[in-house]
Amino acid sequence: MPSDPRDESRHVTSHSEIPENPSPTALPAEDTSTAAGRAARVLRHALDEGLLTPGEPVAGFLDTDGIRASVRALHTAFAPVPDVLHTFAVKASSLVPVLRLLTGLGMGCEVASPGELRLALDAGCDPSRIVLDSPAKTREEIAEALALGVALNADNLDELDRIGAVRPDGCASVVGLRVNPQVGGGSIGAMSTATETSKFGVALRDEGGREAVHRAFAQRPWLTRLHAHVGSQGCPLELIAEGVAETYRLAEEINERLGRRQVTSLDIGGGLPVNFADDAVRPTYDDYTAALRAAVPDLFDGGYGLVTEFGRSLLAKNGFIAARVEYAKQAGGRRIAVTHAGAQTATRTVLMPRAWPLRVGAFDARGRPKSGPDVAQDIAGPCCFAGDVVAEARPLPALVEGDHVVLYDTGAYYFSTPWAYNSLPRPAVHGYVLDGETVRCAPVRDAQTLDEIAAESGARHADGLHTLR
Ligand SMILES: *Cc1c(COP(=O)(O)O)cnc(C)c1O
């Protein structure tokens, strides 16, 4: 994680290497090997095509070639493993076209709610390639998953009882148990799932925890998988690898005690951190598999089938948010660009700015990179609370009305996971490819309409409270 995002923002937002636009017809050819160059190209196209307008002033963009490359990198890193299922953590980009693209690239889906399960099925993901992981599965959800043949990871021992009660003989669903190896947390508490007191999984180091897991497997021959998802953004690779190693050792111990290889697969979760400081993909999936090999030399030998559940690391760097600057103003010596990208689409960054700093790019009304000296300015959003600021005192060329900002690395957990605050509409999402000099876009999600906002805000029950008089 960058300690101070401001240091890094210069890297992306100074475009002195890009020549000034000589005439309206001959626009500069951006260096599309950089995120800033690609965003400039796509932004110009979006403005030309009316995908970003004064009336629809914010949108998300996804680089489909980038997504393909990320999936390829993941598959390549795990290529030596004889039996591996890579699932995509649907919460990282809960958009049906994205899930269909990923499914087509050989990925399964990790889901954690009936809604996510529905999206995975609508995307065409085969139920046998879906893993259900919620910590709060109802009896109904469990029965539904078992009927479909979706794999389940029970979060706790009581859930195993529920599964056992409704699981039909010959059920196709793989059933696993999530354990918490309690190896500790990373730099973001809310993203650390393997702390001493995490709400997830069976706490292995608690008194009696390990023994209870042994009993659970001894009593249930259909329980064949161990699951651990050790952390996410802010967790070092070594910590994640240590959690996987603990899980591997437990599987060996269970099988040894039972005298049979009952545990046949390990779901090692996701959680590869993402570098939000510059364009570099760091760590890579190769770094991750190297860390795993160092911690568990036998992990890739095929003794266990493997399941992975990556989310952020597959999508974050393959998306950006573009938003119009509505006003530029000053208050108490503070310069503020009021944009349309705030807490409704960059929720985590606004609510937890230290944990989730984002790079911001400055572009003019036509989508050209802005030049000029950097001045410190706040990049604020449209929401009506004072803290709706995505970047504070960020050095950027002075933004003015009609300019645009780009929030980089927001392909996961940002525009795909909007917040309904202030009844702001969910922004549209577009996929794109850069095809030589041309940009081609395809719709992923339409912007929410006012009718939809009203419908989701109880319009149908407008008289509902009157009737209570
Ligand atoms: C969120 C989550 C993931 C994906 O995490 P990323 O940090 O996005 O890779 C995987 N598995 C489980 C159980 C999760 O809750």
The ligand as an SDF file (V2000), in Angstrom:
LIG
                    3D

 15 15  0  0  0  0  0  0  0  0999 V2000
  -14.2160  -11.5270   -0.8320 C   0  0  0  0  0  0  0  0  0  0  0  0
  -13.8200  -12.9470   -0.8640 C   0  0  0  0  0  0  0  0  0  0  0  0
  -12.9390  -13.4160   -1.8460 C   0  0  0  0  0  0  0  0  0  0  0  0
  -12.2730  -12.4910   -2.8400 C   0  0  0  0  0  0  0  0  0  0  0  0
  -11.3950  -11.6070   -2.2250 O   0  0  0  0  0  0  0  0  0  0  0  0
  -10.4840  -10.6410   -3.1020 P   0  0  0  0  0  0  0  0  0  0  0  0
   -9.7100   -9.8730   -2.0910 O   0  0  0  0  0  0  0  0  0  0  0  0
  -11.3860   -9.7770   -3.9010 O   0  0  0  0  0  0  0  0  0  0  0  0
   -9.6200  -11.5000   -3.9570 O   0  0  0  0  0  0  0  0  0  0  0  0
  -12.6760  -14.7570   -1.8910 C   0  0  0  0  0  0  0  0  0  0  0  0
  -13.2140  -15.6280   -1.0000 N   0  0  0  0  0  0  0  0  0  0  0  0
  -14.0490  -15.2150   -0.0400 C   0  0  0  0  0  0  0  0  0  0  0  0
  -14.6210  -16.2080    0.8900 C   0  0  0  0  0  0  0  0  0  0  0  0
  -14.3750  -13.8690    0.0770 C   0  0  0  0  0  0  0  0  0  0  0  0
  -15.1910  -13.4650    1.0420 O   0  0  0  0  0  0  0  0  0  0  0  0
  1  2  1  0
  2  3  1  0
  2 14  2  0
  3  4  1  0
  3 10  2  0
  4  5  1  0
  5  6  1  0
  6  7  2  0
  6  8  1  0
  6  9  1  0
 10 11  1  0
 11 12  2  0
 12 13  1  0
 12 14  1  0
 14 15  1  0
M  END
$$$$
